[in-house]
Amino acid sequence: MTLLHTHIKEHDGARIVSVTAPIETMAPQTVIAKLAAELSAAANQLEAGGAVIGHLKGFLEPNEGSVTLSTTGTEVTVSGVLKFTLGITFIVYKVSDEEIKRTIAAAAAAALDNEVEIELCEHEHTHEGAHEHDYGGHKH
């Protein structure tokens, strides 16, 4: 199960949402492709429900890890792990927090091929970046 650290804040009628999760993968390109597809589906779903999207973005920021390739001739063994921070940020109007949480959970679970749990974080957060973390050029 992947824990999604989630911030939802209201500002000038918009819901400002920031989600981050630590992940490990040997195939970051696959995660990126799945996340792109899921963000598109999430945008379509939100708009179909009457929401107005200011933006919907995803990112995958490398943290640490390595991959080793080893062979003694014909077969290559691949081992190791790459650690990333997965992030989703969006600004959306005319949508409930419950719909936001359902959308986040569905998109992340499909992109990660894993069950997810949303952890709502209570500390102060602004889209402009007053929070202490900076992931992939997106402040959280």
N, C-alpha and C positions, 0 to 999 in steps of 0.2 A: 504494500500500500504506500502511496506517495502522499505526503502531507503538503497541502497548498497553503502557504502563508498569504492571507488575503486581507487587503485594506479596501474598505468602501467608504467614500466620503461624499457628501453633497456640497456642491459649490455652484452658485448662480443657476440653480435648476438642473444641473447635470450631476450624474453619478460618476465619480472618478474612481476607477478601480485599478488596483495593482495586485498582481499575483506573482509570487516566486516560489520555486521548489527546487531543492537539490536533486539531481538525477545522476545516474551512472549509466553509461552506454558505450558500446563498442562501435555503434553506427550512428554518429551524430547527423549524417546526411538524411537518414531515414526519419529521425525525430523531426528535423527541419521540414521535410516534405509533408509529413503527417500533420505537423502544427500548422503549416500553410493551408492545407485543405480544411482543417478543423476551424481555423479562424474565418475562412470564407463561409463555411456552413453556419458558424455562429452569427456572423454579420447578417446573413440572409434570414436566419431564424428570428433574430432580434427585430429586424426591419419588418418582417411579416407580422410580428406581434405589435407593430405600431411604434417601435422605438426609433429614435433618430440618433445616428452614430456620428460622433465628432471624430473619433479615430479608434482603431482597434489594431494593436501591434503585438508582435511576439518577438522574443529574442532567446538565443541560446549562448550563454557566456561561458567559455572554458575556465575551469578553476585549477585542476591538477590532474595528474595521472599520466600513464604512458601505455603504449602498446608495443609488445615485443614480437618479432617474427623470427622463427627458428626453423632450420632445416638441416638434414644430414644428406639430402640428395633429392628425392622426388616429392615428398609431401612437406608442406609448410605448416607449422603449428603457430597459431596466433594466440597470445595471452595478454592479460593486462586489463585495465579499466580506465576510462576517461570520465572525469567528474565535471559536471556542468551545473550552472544555475539556469533553469528554464524560467522565463518570465512572460507574462501577458499583462498588457496595460490597455485600458480603454476609457474613453469618455463617452457617455451615452445619456440620452434624454428620454423621458417618458417610459421608464421601465422600473419595475420593483426590485428591491434587493433580493427577493426570493428568486425571481427570474434570472437575475445576474448570477446568483450562486449555482442555479441549475445549468446555465449556459457554460460557466467556467468548468464545473465538474465534468460535464459531458465532453467538452472540447479537450480538456487535459487528459481525461481517461482514455479517449480514443487516440490522442497523439502519443501517449506513453504506453499504450497497451497494458494498462495497469489500473487497479482500483485507486481512487483518490479520496481524500478527506479534506474538507475545507476547514482551515483554522482562521477564524476572524481575529485579526490583530486589533487591539484597542488603542495603541499609542497613536499620537497625532501624526498625520501624513498629509502632505500637500503634493499636488501634481508638479509644482514648481521645484520640488526637491528639498524640502526642509527636513526630510528624514535622513538617518545616518548612513544608509546604504546607497551605493551607485552600481547598478547592474547594467552593463551593456549600453552605457550612455543614458539610461533611464533611471532617474532617482527614485528610490523607494525607502 
